[in-house]
Amino acid sequence: MSLFSKFFGSSSSAADEEKVREEQETSNINNMSVDEQFTYHFKKNGGKFLYCENMDELKEQFENILEENDWFESQVLCYDHKLFGLLDENRLRYGMTSNPKFLFSTCENLIAEEGSILFSSKQIKQHKPNELPTNIVVYATTSQMLATKSDGLTAIKKKYERDFPTNITAIKYFEKAKEENFTQYGSSPKNLYLLLLEDL
């Protein structure tokens, strides 16, 4: 140990410890299953995760979200006909809405490697993420969970052989970053709830 290190402390040892800690964390994450990886990254990104074993649980959790945010009898942006019944049950207005409180949507896939949600024009039409409401509630199933974004794009290609969707985008940030960096440039953070239904 040098004389200066004894007097002033070693900054390199702190940097080395940080590097070792990051490598261990990365190794631990890589050893997780796809669903564990997704949950870890999704929550780290600020998403709110609600696991549901059946449709009754999902309906109950949806009502809890509405109650928590006082969204009953509000306007909702929703393009998926399969979700209209749930909106009707809770007296929510959808269709041509001028000021929706939230987007209620399905998605293409859930991406484990970064905890993001992959959408296409089938769910959000031609809206860019910054044009969507700040609040989003996503209905997805466990079978939609994939390891990487390229897996997600392959699944979209397979699912829509002829009528390939446009506007494929991933939403990854679910809260405003305390310290923004270049990786978040141009992103618009969303207050996002994921209703995840077990279907495997």
For each residue, the residues with C-beta under 8 A, 3 or more apart:
1: 5 6 10
2: 5 6
3: 6 7
4: 7 8
5: 1 2 8 9 10
6: 1 2 3
7: 3 4
8: 4 5
9: 5
10: 1 5 13 14
11: 14 15
12: 15 16
13: 10 16 17
14: 10 11 17 18
15: 11 12 18 19
16: 12 13 19 20
17: 13 14 20 21
18: 14 15 21 22
19: 15 16 22 23
20: 16 17 23 24
21: 17 18 24 25
22: 18 19 25 26
23: 19 20 26 27
24: 20 21 27 28
25: 21 22 28 29
26: 22 23 29 30
27: 23 24 30 31
28: 24 25 31 32
29: 25 26 32 37 40
30: 26 27
31: 27 28
32: 28 29 36 37 40
33: 36 37
34: 37 38 112 145 146 147
35: 38 39 112 142 145
36: 32 33 39 40
37: 29 32 33 34 40 41 112 113 115 147
38: 34 35 41 42 110 111 112 115 145
39: 35 36 42 43 49 115
40: 29 32 36 37 43 44 115
41: 37 38 44 45 112 113 114 115 116
42: 38 39 45 47 49 110 115 116 174 194
43: 39 40 46 47 49 115
44: 40 41 115
45: 41 42 114 115 116 172 173 174 175
46: 43 173 174 175 189 192
47: 42 43 115 174 192 193 194
48: 174 191 192 193 194
49: 39 42 43 194 196
50: 61 65 193 194 195 196
51: 196 198
52: 55 57 58 61 195 196 197 198
53: 57 198
54: 57 58 197 198
55: 52 58 59 197
56: 59 60
57: 52 53 54 60 61
58: 52 54 55 61 62 139 195 197
59: 55 56 62 63 86 89
60: 56 57 63 64
61: 50 52 57 58 64 65 195
62: 58 59 65 66 86 90 137 195
63: 59 60 66 67 90
64: 60 61 67 68
65: 50 61 62 68 69 71 137 193 195
66: 62 63 69 70 71 72 90 92
67: 63 64 70 72
68: 64 65
69: 65 66 101 102 135
70: 66 67
71: 65 66 74 76 92 101 102
72: 66 67 90 91 92
73: 91 92 93
74: 71 92 93 100 101 102
75: 92 93 94 97 98 99 100 101
76: 71 87 92 93 94 97 100 101 102 103 104
77: 94 97 100 102 103 104 132 133
78: 83 84 87 94 103 104 105
79: 105 123 124 125
80: 83 84 104 105 106 123
81: 84
82: 85 106
83: 78 80 86 87 104 105 106 139
84: 78 80 81 87 88 94
85: 82 88 89
86: 59 62 83 89 90 104
87: 76 78 83 84 90 92 94 104
88: 84 85 91 92
89: 59 85 86
90: 62 63 66 72 86 87
91: 72 73 88
92: 66 71 72 73 74 75 76 87 88 104
93: 73 74 75 76 97
94: 75 76 77 78 84 87 97 104
95:
96:
97: 75 76 77 93 94 100
98: 75
99: 75
100: 74 75 76 77 97 103 133
101: 69 71 74 75 76 133 135
102: 69 71 74 76 77 133 135 136 137
103: 76 77 78 100 124 132 133 135 136 137
104: 76 77 78 80 83 86 87 92 94 136 137 139
105: 78 79 80 83 119 123 124 136 137 138 139
106: 80 82 83 123 138 139 140
107: 110 117 118 119 123 138 140 144
108: 118 119 120 122 123 144 152 155 156 159 165 168
109: 117 118 144 145 146 151 152 155 156
110: 38 42 107 116 117 118 140 144 145 146 194 196
111: 38 114 115 116 117 118 146 147 148 149 151 152 170
112: 34 35 37 38 41 115 145 146 147 148
113: 37 41 147 148 149
114: 41 45 111 149 170 172
115: 37 38 39 40 41 42 43 44 45 47 111 112 172
116: 41 42 45 110 111 149 170 171 172
117: 107 109 110 111 138 140 170 171 172 192 194
118: 107 108 109 110 111 149 152 156 168 169 170
119: 105 107 108 123 124 167 168 169 170 171
120: 108 123 124 156 165 166 167 168 169
121: 124 125 126 165 166 167 168
122: 108 160 165
123: 79 80 105 106 107 108 119 120
124: 79 103 105 119 120 121 127 132 167 169
125: 79 121 167
126: 121 166 167
127: 124 131 132 167
128: 131 132 167 169
129: 132 169 171 187 188 190
130: 188
131: 127 128
132: 77 103 124 127 128 129 136 188 190
133: 77 100 101 102 103 136
134: 190 191
135: 69 101 102 103 190 191 192
136: 102 103 104 105 132 133 171 190 191 192 193
137: 62 65 102 103 104 105 192 193 195
138: 105 106 107 117 192 193 194 195
139: 58 83 104 105 106 195 197
140: 106 107 110 117 144 194 195 196 197
141: 144 196 197 198 199
142: 35 145 196 197 198 199 200
143: 199 200
144: 107 108 109 110 140 141
145: 34 35 38 109 110 112 142
146: 34 109 110 111 112 151 152 155
147: 34 37 111 112 113 151
148: 111 112 113 151 152
149: 111 113 114 116 118 152 153 170
150: 153 154
151: 109 111 146 147 148 154 155
152: 108 109 111 118 146 148 149 155 156 170
153: 149 150 156 157 168
154: 150 151 157 158
155: 108 109 146 151 152 158 159
156: 108 109 118 120 152 153 159 160 164 165 168
157: 153 154 160 161 164
158: 154 155 161
159: 108 155 156
160: 122 156 157 163 164 165
161: 157 158 164
162:
163: 160
164: 156 157 160 161
165: 108 120 121 122 156 160 168
166: 120 121 126
167: 119 120 121 124 125 126 127 128
168: 108 118 119 120 121 153 156 165
169: 118 119 120 124 128 129
170: 111 114 116 117 118 119 149 152
171: 116 117 119 129 136 174 190 192
172: 45 114 115 116 117 187
173: 45 46 177 184 187 188 189 190
174: 42 45 46 47 48 171 189 190 191 192
175: 45 46 189 191
176: 189
177: 173 180 181 184 189
178:
179:
180: 177 184 185
181: 177 184
182: 185
183:
184: 173 177 180 181 187
185: 180 182
186:
187: 129 172 173 184
188: 129 130 132 173
189: 46 173 174 175 176 177
190: 129 132 134 135 136 171 173 174
191: 48 134 135 136 174 175
192: 46 47 48 117 135 136 137 138 171 174
193: 47 48 50 65 136 137 138
194: 42 47 48 49 50 110 117 138 140
195: 50 52 58 61 62 65 137 138 139 140
196: 49 50 51 52 110 140 141 142
197: 52 54 55 58 139 140 141 142
198: 51 52 53 54 141 142
199: 141 142 143
200: 142 143
